[in-house]
Amino acid sequence: MSESVSRLRPDAVSSLLQQLRDVAIADPAASELARVLVAPLAREDAQRGNNLVATLLAYYDCAARVDKTASSLFLHRNSVRYRLDRIRTLLGLDIDAPPVIAALTVALACHENAAEGRAHAG
């Protein structure tokens, strides 16, 4: 198994995520599930400007490390912890559980795609 892992292209994860996002976008049911999953965060961002979507994206991009996330967002670690706690409360999910990370990563990619589409349309 380790032999096959060492032969993976470095961008294999990004490529798979892109393909999953494309499949989810093309499938109305999957696209709706992604929208519903991210909706509480997007709604909070729109109402209060808390940047929860950006925080969760950064958190996952930083390997779920609060210190690195704080640094990448130019925030104090406690601010990041507060936002992550708010995300957990709004979603009612363990955002550090592998299946949740997988689902949210695809849902966030779909959300970003939809936001880009709205930006180009407007």
ABEGO torsion letter per residue (X at the ends): XAAAAAABBAAAAAAAAAAAAAAAAABAAAAAAAAAAAAAAAAAAAAAGAGAAAAAAAAAAAGGBAAAAAAAAGBBAAAAAAAAAAAAAAAGBBAABAAAAAAAAAAAAAAAAAAAAAAAAX
